[in-house]
Amino acid sequence: MCNYIYMKIKMLRECIAPQMRTHYCCEICGYIPTQMEPTTLFPGEEYNPEQWDEKIDLRGLTFKIDYDIIEYP
């Protein structure tokens, strides 16, 4: 069972939230995800969960204050 909801969001103000990063390992492994790391998110930036480096843990943020949903599947 998947615990993630994939939606495109837009930040409404500057916040810090955990974000998953990826790094390129080699041709065999390709891109490898890292642990969630605290990241500064800036107002006006849009995040798309389909992008590898844009998976964000929103549990510590407030909907319509910190971020808004601009596309929901």
ABEGO torsion letter per residue (X at the ends): XBABBBBBBBBABBBBBBBBBBBBABAAAEBBBBBBBBBBBBBGBBBBAABAAABBBAAABBBGAABBBABBX
